[in-house]
């Protein structure tokens, strides 16, 4: 037997089994996708380490997958497969002197409920003691919960029927949207980030007129770039005046990354967001950054990112203006970073400029930019120096040169 194990390195705070792509008895070849694991950042496939038959599944759907844990086993000689029995893996059996699905004051029997069932019970405010389980040894399954929600009643020993849940009157007509894994993980990360790092946000305003002209000129030459590509390049160059912005907090020191690896918040609609990382922005040209960014963004929206695509960023940009927001102060989600840049929506605004010693009124492409910092790592002087340099780069972007 050959063990199929959870990878030792995973990107995200917690991994769970999303789905098995093969079932016991299926023939597999080496490197065949076997099972999908999901974290708050990525979904990854675990390949078969050998050719043979999937003999046994040890961690079922929704089970937590800690690094190094055995997911299942491959029989390289093609022996008989063992059917997967969730109750043998996901939870211990109830004590014989306690009803199998009841939850006592100490909560010991609740461990018989799988994570999926436990979440569904909480979401619908259902007492598990009022359900009759159809699983092995009377164990409650997710299907039992779903069935009870549909019928809205549950049978009791006295033959009567009572509502399984008593929603608050004010919530009776509310839409019920259960949390998925990504939403829960984002919530946990947000709470932890704010609790651990003292956040401070500085606000500047930037004139993007030069960027807009440069972008339009490149497009006329056949090179299409997003505004985000310019943000990445300008942010990388601004690190020279305040290197700690590209660093992180450690217990006995501040660590500054040797390369500028910038994560870009990418919305996935109602499914949340991911943060793919564009590597070495300081050593890449604007066009190279644009190409890398387009590739990562496309794969993110198709759910095709690898663990390495979202790991080890040193700084993050949230271009929230693309969805219409004028101003925001994003949270520093990653413990390995000290700052996050927020960029609002571009707007034509009337501003006062100085030309030849005189004040003139002009219409310019303006946007608010914020830098939210971990105040353990960065002080106000460094924050403002970085933002000043970033805005200077944006506002004095050179004109595009014609192709030779």
Secondary structure by P-SEA (a helix, b strand, c coil): cccccccccccccccccccccccccccccccccccccccccbbbbbccccccccccccccccccccccccccccccccccccccccccccccccccccccccccccccccccccaaaaaaaaaacccccccccccccccccaaaaaaaaaacccccccccccccccccccccccccccccaaaaaaaaaaaaaaaccbbbbbbbbbbaaaaaaaaaaaaaacccccaaaaaaaaaaaaccccccccccccccbbbbbccbbbbbbccccccbbbbbbbcccccccaaaaaaaaaaaaaaaaaccccccccccccbbbcccccccccccccccccccccbbbbbccccbbbbbbbcccbbbbbbbbbbbbbbbcccccccaaaaaaaaaaaaaaaaacccccccc
